[in-house]
Amino acid sequence: MPDIHITREHALGLPGARKLAFQWAEAAEKKLDMACSYEEGRTADVVTFTRSGVNGELHVTKDRFELNARLGFLLGVFKERIEGEIVKNLDLLLAQEDPHSAFEKGLAERTEGKKKPAAKKAAAAPAKKVAAKKAK
């Protein structure tokens, strides 16, 4: 089974890292259909996540995020792509001055981006019908 292991240092402190990890867990449940559990500790937290084809843990400390995931056979084929997306998004997020707001903004943009194409198609369809009627 292919494994993903990603470690990133941060300067958020445990309260800030905890908040960001909790935001991620909520988004993973809503957007990725994952079952997540969040366990707070005195010096570290653990987010456990699972869904068909993947399970793992995100360890959260005052200065580090450590993600360990196990991919099933079907998702294992896409290991490099999945790992690359996680690394890219995490690095972009941690480079922000306010990662918490950046995370919320990024989610909103992705949700909005997915809604726009359908709205554009709906708006474009009547225009085509009008043009077709004029041609007759």
Buried (B, 14 or more C-beta within 10 A) or exposed (E): EBEBEBEBEBEBEBEBBBBBBBBBBEBBBEEEEBEBEBEEEEEBBBBBBBBEEBBBBBBBBBEBBBBBBBBBEEBBEBBEEBBEEBBEEBEEBBEEEEBBEBBEEBBEEEEEEEEEEEEEEEEEEEEEEEEEEEEE
